[in-house]
Amino acid sequence: MILNNIMSSKELGWLLPFIGLGFLLLSLARSVHFFPPPTQGRVVVDVRGREVIIPVNFKGIIPMHDLADFLQKTHAPEKLAKAGPPEGQANFIFSHWQRSLMDWFFPMVARDDSLWDFPSDLESILAHHQEGYVYLNDSFWLSRSNIGDIQRRFGMTAVGLWPLSFDGLSNDDVIVMKTKVLNDTIGQKENAEVYLADFFQDMADLVEELDLETAVIRPSVLAVGSSSEDWSHLHASDSFDERLGLGAVMKGKKALGREQDGERILYTNPDIILHGHPPSFMKDPRWQGLKAVKEKRIYGGIRFSPYPFDLNFQPLGLRHLAELVYPERLKPKLRWMLRNKFEKNYGYRLKDYEIDWLLNLEVNLDSVGYQDRFGMAVQEAGQAVGDISDD
């Protein structure tokens, strides 16, 4: 009898963990929050063509990883309800080497811890949601749901910033759509035209000054990403904005072996190579025979123009590349343009050492012509260059 009781107790002990797991599974079956979609408010048509009702009790934007995009296209940090999760604060301030600079221009966002306490997982977002929050965008994935799903499934207001298809759309088209939708969403629709006018003026000035119709010589240019230790990490691209008039130097040249683009780089032998670290590229024995290496026309990237749909830096990034490729056709005024743009648009006057850092002067010390064109001497002689003034 006693033995039977002991055996029963041991068997019960084995069952207890499974009983606990059963209760945990039952707890997951609890109902989720549902928020009825707003029925009254302003109607905004987002980039995907959906009509989104911005609620009357609009409390602000929650941009998550689109924070920098939101700030540069609206200049409206006061319209933020939350910026994102705590880990996003460090990423916003200490981003990768290509800066958005929004933490420089809007330090109150970077330093306000109360903006950085919003979660990033779906269940916690639902728990912290409040009526009047508007979310960006429908390409941001939360577990197996995106923001568009959140709107459909839970009634939360979400504005899409990415088109359903990029077919037939230029980078400029996407910039225009995103800028207009973002400003319309926060109730300052007219501001979009001001910001876009500045963007298109910069582009038009570059095209006019380049005047490529009269250009007899157009150098061949290749952007190369590589690891000096591993051939498998090497790749090359000849895809550039058409306004720069650069040809596809790799067209019709197949990769013949395991080195892949390495062989094509040697075969095309471009006039100019863009690479993240010119000193290591120029010292690498693989590339010593290249024309660009012999002439030291290897140029490291700048620390801005983070992506093709950047309203601020797309014109400046194209200007930088154009001045490298066509130095004889363009005046060296990028330093002035950087300082002027951000003082005019954000009231922030870039310091000389900040401009040096953004232009990556240190990495390009040995690249021919780089210091002469983008260094301090150009800034000091700016008024003598022509067409450079504070007016």
C-alpha positions as CSV (number, residue, x, y, z in Angstrom):
1,M,0.0,0.0,0.0
2,I,2.7,2.4,1.0
3,L,4.7,1.3,-2.1
4,N,1.8,2.1,-4.3
5,N,1.4,5.6,-2.8
6,I,5.1,6.3,-3.4
7,M,4.8,5.2,-7.1
8,S,1.7,7.3,-7.5
9,S,3.5,10.4,-6.1
10,K,6.5,9.8,-8.5
11,E,4.1,9.5,-11.5
12,L,2.4,12.7,-10.5
13,G,5.8,14.4,-10.3
14,W,6.4,13.5,-14.0
15,L,3.0,14.9,-14.9
16,L,3.3,18.3,-13.3
17,P,5.5,19.9,-16.0
18,F,3.1,18.8,-18.7
19,I,0.2,20.2,-16.7
20,G,2.1,23.5,-16.5
21,L,2.7,23.6,-20.2
22,G,-1.1,23.0,-20.7
23,F,-1.9,26.1,-18.6
24,L,0.7,28.1,-20.6
25,L,-0.9,27.1,-23.9
26,L,-4.3,28.1,-22.6
27,S,-3.0,31.5,-21.6
28,L,-1.9,32.1,-25.3
29,A,-5.5,31.6,-26.4
30,R,-6.6,34.9,-24.7
31,S,-8.2,37.5,-27.0
32,V,-6.1,40.2,-28.5
33,H,-6.9,43.9,-28.5
34,F,-9.0,45.3,-31.3
35,F,-9.3,49.0,-32.0
36,P,-12.1,50.1,-34.2
37,P,-10.8,52.1,-37.2
38,P,-11.5,55.8,-37.2
39,T,-14.6,56.9,-39.0
40,Q,-14.0,60.6,-38.9
41,G,-11.0,62.7,-39.8
42,R,-8.9,63.8,-42.7
43,V,-8.5,61.4,-45.6
44,V,-4.9,60.8,-46.9
45,V,-4.0,58.7,-49.9
46,D,-0.8,56.9,-49.1
47,V,2.0,55.9,-51.5
48,R,0.2,52.5,-52.1
49,G,-2.9,54.3,-53.2
50,R,-5.0,53.5,-50.1
51,E,-7.3,55.9,-48.4
52,V,-6.3,56.3,-44.8
53,I,-8.4,58.3,-42.3
54,I,-6.2,60.4,-40.0
55,P,-8.2,60.5,-36.7
56,V,-9.6,63.7,-35.4
57,N,-7.8,63.0,-32.1
58,F,-4.5,62.7,-33.9
59,K,-1.7,62.3,-31.3
60,G,1.3,62.0,-33.5
61,I,3.4,59.7,-35.7
62,I,5.2,56.5,-34.6
63,P,7.8,56.1,-37.4
64,M,9.9,53.2,-36.0
65,H,12.8,52.7,-38.5
66,D,11.5,55.5,-40.7
67,L,12.3,58.2,-38.2
68,A,15.1,59.9,-40.2
69,D,13.0,59.8,-43.4
70,F,10.1,61.4,-41.5
71,L,12.3,64.2,-40.0
72,Q,14.1,65.1,-43.2
73,K,10.9,65.2,-45.3
74,T,8.8,67.1,-42.8
75,H,11.1,69.0,-40.4
76,A,8.5,68.3,-37.8
77,P,9.8,66.6,-34.6
78,E,6.9,68.0,-32.7
79,K,4.6,65.7,-34.6
80,L,6.2,62.6,-33.1
81,A,4.2,60.6,-30.6
82,K,7.0,58.1,-30.1
83,A,10.2,57.6,-32.0
84,G,10.7,53.9,-31.5
85,P,12.1,51.2,-29.2
86,P,15.0,51.9,-26.7
87,E,17.6,50.1,-28.9
88,G,16.6,52.5,-31.7
89,Q,17.9,55.5,-29.8
90,A,21.5,54.3,-30.1
91,N,21.0,53.4,-33.7
92,F,19.6,56.9,-34.5
93,I,22.6,58.6,-32.9
94,F,25.4,56.1,-33.8
95,S,24.2,55.0,-37.2
96,H,26.4,53.3,-39.8
97,W,29.0,55.4,-41.6
98,Q,26.5,57.1,-43.9
99,R,24.8,59.6,-41.6
100,S,21.2,61.0,-42.0
101,L,22.4,63.9,-39.7
102,M,18.9,64.1,-38.2
103,D,20.4,63.6,-34.7
104,W,22.6,66.7,-35.3
105,F,19.7,68.8,-36.5
106,F,17.1,67.6,-34.0
107,P,19.1,66.8,-30.9
108,M,15.9,67.0,-28.8
109,V,14.7,63.8,-30.5
110,A,17.9,62.0,-29.8
111,R,18.1,63.0,-26.2
112,D,14.4,62.7,-25.2
113,D,14.3,59.2,-23.5
114,S,10.5,59.5,-23.3
115,L,10.3,59.1,-27.1
116,W,12.3,55.9,-27.0
117,D,10.1,53.6,-24.8
118,F,7.9,52.2,-27.5
119,P,8.2,48.5,-28.2
120,S,9.0,46.8,-31.5
121,D,7.2,43.4,-31.1
122,L,3.6,43.1,-32.3
123,E,2.0,42.0,-29.0
124,S,3.7,44.9,-27.0
125,I,2.7,47.4,-29.7
126,L,-0.9,46.4,-29.3
127,A,-0.6,46.7,-25.6
128,H,0.9,50.2,-25.8
129,H,-1.3,51.5,-28.6
130,Q,-3.4,54.6,-28.0
131,E,-6.2,56.1,-30.1
132,G,-4.8,58.8,-32.3
133,Y,-1.4,57.1,-33.0
134,V,-0.5,56.9,-36.7
135,Y,2.1,54.4,-37.8
136,L,4.7,54.2,-40.6
137,N,5.1,52.1,-42.8
138,D,3.7,48.9,-44.3
139,S,7.2,47.4,-45.2
140,F,8.2,47.2,-41.5
141,W,7.7,43.6,-40.4
142,L,6.6,42.7,-36.9
143,S,6.9,38.9,-36.3
144,R,4.7,37.7,-39.2
145,S,2.7,40.9,-39.6
146,N,3.4,44.1,-41.2
147,I,1.9,47.5,-40.4
148,G,-0.6,47.1,-43.2
149,D,-1.8,43.9,-41.5
150,I,-2.1,45.8,-38.3
151,Q,-4.4,48.3,-39.9
152,R,-6.6,45.6,-41.4
153,R,-6.6,43.2,-38.5
154,F,-6.7,45.6,-35.5
155,G,-8.0,48.9,-36.9
156,M,-4.8,50.8,-36.1
157,T,-4.1,53.7,-38.5
158,A,-1.1,53.0,-40.7
159,V,0.2,55.0,-43.7
160,G,2.2,53.2,-46.4
161,L,5.3,54.8,-47.7
162,W,6.4,52.3,-50.3
163,P,4.7,51.7,-53.7
164,L,3.3,48.3,-54.6
165,S,5.7,48.3,-57.5
166,F,8.7,50.3,-58.6
167,D,8.1,49.6,-62.3
168,G,8.1,52.9,-64.2
169,L,9.1,54.9,-61.2
170,S,12.3,56.9,-60.8
171,N,14.0,57.6,-57.5
172,D,12.7,61.2,-57.9
173,D,9.1,59.9,-58.2
174,V,9.4,58.0,-55.0
175,I,10.9,61.0,-53.2
176,V,8.0,63.1,-54.3
177,M,5.3,60.6,-53.2
178,K,6.9,60.0,-49.8
179,T,7.4,63.7,-49.1
180,K,3.8,64.6,-50.1
181,V,2.2,61.8,-48.1
182,L,4.2,62.4,-45.0
183,N,3.5,66.1,-44.9
184,D,-0.2,65.5,-45.8
185,T,-0.4,63.0,-42.9
186,I,0.6,65.5,-40.3
187,G,-1.5,68.4,-41.7
188,Q,1.1,70.5,-43.4
189,K,0.5,69.6,-47.0
190,E,1.8,72.9,-48.4
191,N,5.3,72.3,-46.9
192,A,5.9,69.4,-49.2
193,E,6.1,71.7,-52.2
194,V,8.6,73.9,-50.5
195,Y,11.0,71.0,-49.7
196,L,10.6,69.5,-53.1
197,A,11.2,72.8,-54.9
198,D,14.6,73.0,-53.1
199,F,15.4,69.4,-54.2
200,F,14.5,69.9,-57.8
201,Q,16.4,73.2,-58.0
202,D,19.6,71.4,-56.8
203,M,19.1,68.8,-59.4
204,A,18.4,71.3,-62.2
205,D,21.5,73.4,-61.3
206,L,23.7,70.3,-61.5
207,V,22.3,69.2,-64.9
208,E,22.7,72.8,-66.2
209,E,26.3,73.1,-65.0
210,L,27.3,69.7,-66.2
211,D,25.9,70.4,-69.7
212,L,26.7,66.8,-70.8
213,E,25.5,67.4,-74.3
214,T,28.7,69.2,-75.0
215,A,30.9,66.6,-73.2
216,V,33.3,64.9,-75.6
217,I,34.9,62.5,-73.0
218,R,32.9,60.6,-70.4
219,P,35.1,58.5,-68.1
220,S,34.3,54.9,-67.3
221,V,33.3,54.5,-63.6
222,L,32.9,51.4,-61.5
223,A,31.8,51.1,-57.8
224,V,33.6,48.2,-56.2
225,G,32.9,46.5,-52.8
226,S,35.4,44.0,-51.7
227,S,37.2,42.2,-48.9
228,S,41.0,42.1,-49.3
229,E,41.0,38.6,-47.8
230,D,38.1,36.9,-49.5
231,W,37.3,36.9,-53.2
232,S,33.8,35.7,-52.6
233,H,32.9,39.1,-51.0
234,L,33.8,41.1,-54.1
235,H,31.2,42.7,-56.2
236,A,31.0,45.6,-58.7
237,S,28.3,47.9,-60.0
238,D,28.1,50.3,-62.9
239,S,24.6,51.5,-62.2
240,F,24.5,55.3,-61.7
241,D,21.9,58.1,-62.0
242,E,21.3,58.7,-65.6
243,R,21.8,62.4,-65.2
244,L,25.6,61.7,-64.7
245,G,25.8,60.3,-68.2
246,L,27.9,57.3,-67.2
247,G,27.8,54.2,-69.4
248,A,27.4,50.5,-68.3
249,V,31.1,49.5,-68.5
250,M,30.4,45.9,-67.6
251,K,27.7,45.3,-70.2
252,G,28.4,42.2,-72.1
253,K,31.3,41.1,-70.1
254,K,30.6,37.9,-68.3
255,A,32.1,36.6,-65.1
256,L,34.3,33.7,-66.2
257,G,35.4,32.0,-62.9
258,R,35.2,31.8,-59.2
259,E,36.5,35.3,-58.8
260,Q,33.3,36.6,-60.4
261,D,33.4,40.4,-60.7
262,G,37.2,40.4,-60.0
263,E,37.8,39.3,-63.6
264,R,35.4,41.8,-65.1
265,I,37.0,44.6,-63.1
266,L,40.4,43.7,-64.6
267,Y,39.0,43.3,-68.0
268,T,37.0,46.6,-68.1
269,N,40.0,48.6,-66.5
270,P,37.8,51.6,-65.6
271,D,39.1,55.2,-65.4
272,I,37.7,55.7,-61.9
273,I,36.9,53.3,-59.1
274,L,34.7,54.0,-56.1
275,H,35.7,52.0,-53.1
276,G,35.1,52.2,-49.3
277,H,38.8,52.4,-48.5
278,P,41.1,53.6,-51.3
279,P,44.4,53.0,-49.4
280,S,43.8,49.2,-49.0
281,F,42.5,48.9,-52.6
282,M,45.5,50.7,-54.1
283,K,47.9,48.5,-52.1
284,D,46.2,45.2,-53.0
285,P,48.5,43.4,-55.5
286,R,45.5,42.2,-57.5
287,W,44.8,45.7,-58.8
288,Q,48.2,47.1,-59.5
289,G,47.8,46.9,-63.2
290,L,44.5,48.9,-63.3
291,K,44.6,52.4,-64.9
292,A,42.6,53.9,-62.0
293,V,45.2,52.6,-59.4
294,K,48.2,53.8,-61.4
295,E,46.6,57.3,-61.7
296,K,45.3,57.2,-58.1
297,R,41.7,57.8,-59.2
298,I,40.3,55.6,-56.4
299,Y,37.8,57.4,-54.3
300,G,36.2,56.5,-51.0
301,G,32.5,57.2,-50.3
302,I,31.1,60.2,-48.5
303,R,29.4,59.8,-45.1
304,F,26.1,61.0,-46.4
305,S,23.5,60.1,-49.1
306,P,22.3,57.1,-47.2
307,Y,19.9,55.8,-49.8
308,P,18.4,56.8,-53.1
309,F,15.2,58.3,-51.7
310,D,17.0,60.9,-49.5
311,L,15.5,64.3,-50.1
312,N,18.5,66.2,-48.6
313,F,21.5,64.2,-49.8
314,Q,20.5,62.7,-53.1
315,P,21.4,66.0,-55.0
316,L,24.6,66.5,-52.9
317,G,25.7,62.9,-53.4
318,L,25.3,63.2,-57.1
319,R,27.2,66.5,-57.0
320,H,30.0,64.8,-55.2
321,L,30.3,62.0,-57.8
322,A,29.9,64.5,-60.7
323,E,32.8,66.6,-59.4
324,L,35.0,63.6,-59.2
325,V,34.1,62.4,-62.7
326,Y,33.9,65.8,-64.4
327,P,36.3,68.1,-62.5
328,E,36.8,70.2,-65.6
329,R,33.1,70.9,-66.0
330,L,32.1,71.7,-62.4
331,K,33.2,74.3,-59.9
332,P,34.3,72.9,-56.6
333,K,31.5,74.1,-54.4
334,L,30.2,71.1,-52.5
335,R,31.6,72.3,-49.2
336,W,29.6,75.5,-49.6
337,M,26.5,73.7,-50.7
338,L,26.6,71.4,-47.6
339,R,26.9,74.4,-45.2
340,N,24.4,76.5,-47.0
341,K,21.7,73.8,-47.4
342,F,21.6,72.8,-43.7
343,E,21.9,76.3,-42.4
344,K,19.0,77.4,-44.6
345,N,16.8,74.3,-44.0
346,Y,17.5,73.4,-40.4
347,G,19.3,76.5,-38.9
348,Y,22.3,74.3,-38.3
349,R,25.7,75.6,-39.4
350,L,28.1,72.8,-40.2
351,K,31.5,73.3,-38.7
352,D,34.6,72.8,-40.8
353,Y,35.7,69.6,-39.1
354,E,32.1,68.2,-39.6
355,I,32.3,68.9,-43.3
356,D,35.8,67.3,-43.4
357,W,34.3,64.2,-41.8
358,L,31.3,64.1,-44.0
359,L,33.5,64.3,-47.1
360,N,35.8,61.6,-45.8
361,L,38.9,63.6,-46.4
362,E,41.1,61.4,-44.3
363,V,40.4,58.2,-46.3
364,N,41.0,60.0,-49.6
365,L,44.4,61.5,-48.7
366,D,46.2,59.8,-51.5
367,S,43.4,60.0,-54.1
368,V,44.4,62.4,-56.8
369,G,42.7,65.8,-56.7
370,Y,40.4,65.0,-53.7
371,Q,42.0,67.4,-51.1
372,D,42.3,70.2,-53.7
373,R,38.7,70.0,-54.6
374,F,37.0,69.2,-51.3
375,G,39.5,70.5,-48.6
376,M,39.5,73.7,-46.6
377,A,41.4,75.6,-49.2
378,V,38.3,75.4,-51.5
379,Q,36.1,76.7,-48.7
380,E,38.4,79.7,-48.0
381,A,38.6,80.5,-51.7
382,G,34.9,79.9,-52.2
383,Q,33.9,83.4,-53.2
384,A,36.6,83.3,-56.0
385,V,35.2,80.1,-57.5
386,G,32.2,81.9,-58.9
387,D,28.4,81.4,-58.4
388,I,29.2,80.8,-54.7
389,S,27.5,83.3,-52.4
390,D,25.3,83.3,-49.3
391,D,22.5,84.9,-51.3
